[in-house]
Amino acid sequence: MDTRVKTYDDKMQKALDFLLSDYQTIRAGRANPHVLDKIKVDYYGTPTPIQQVGNVTVPEARMIQIAPWEKSLIKPIEKAIMSSDIGITPNNDGTVIRLVFPELTEERRKELVKDIKKKGEDCKVAVRNIRRDANDAFKKLAKTEVSEDEIKDLEDAVQKLTDKYIKDVDKAIEEKSKEVLTV
């Protein structure tokens, strides 16, 4: 692959990777520790991910258990979870915090699928914007050192990449939607 095209391939891959990591934070009725990825706890004045201040486990299909390494962190972790957007009230017994995930209603599942599709569309837009940037860069090359045929080949290569990533995004949307809709 041409190095000029490889740059844009990397950018498209990053857009897809971001979408996939974003999808991991969407809860689908089962407990997934990734829903905590974006939540930070105030640890001695530093916002720190929950996974770095305690042990996060999934003892049951619909429960996450957080065992802080310091008992003094129970309240800050609870506070961080309460102020986050995961919509679950933490329970603590003085040593561990438990998050019990309720079954998702049909209506909530449909809302999540809409959200999944919107995030997928945003990713497709990002991929297409990268294609546009690539084509603009190639047109600038045409004015200087590269033949029109070479420019056409570069544009074709980027179009093929775009098609591949759009297909990958569609597949990710379909898989995550199916996961959310499965009761």
Salt bridges, closest charged atoms under 4 A:
ASP2 OD2 - ARG4 NH2 2.88
ASP9 OD2 - LYS6 NZ 3.98
ASP10 OD1 - LYS6 NZ 2.91
ASP22 OD1 - LYS38 NZ 2.92
ASP22 OD2 - LYS119 NZ 3.12
ASP37 OD2 - HIS34 ND1 2.86
GLU78 OE1 - LYS75 NZ 3.59
ASP93 OD2 - ARG98 NH1 3.17
GLU103 OE2 - ARG62 NH1 3.22
GLU103 OE1 - ARG109 NH2 3.35
GLU111 OE1 - ARG108 NH1 3.38
GLU121 OE2 - LYS124 NZ 3.29
ASP122 OD2 - LYS118 NZ 3.13
ASP133 OD1 - ARG132 NH2 3.57
GLU150 OE2 - ARG4 NH2 3.17
GLU155 OE2 - LYS139 NZ 3.74
ASP156 OD1 - LYS152 NZ 3.66
ASP168 OD2 - LYS164 NZ 3.50
ASP170 OD1 - LYS124 NZ 2.52
GLU175 OE2 - LYS171 NZ 3.97
GLU179 OE2 - ARG30 NH2 3.55
GLU179 OE2 - LYS176 NZ 3.33
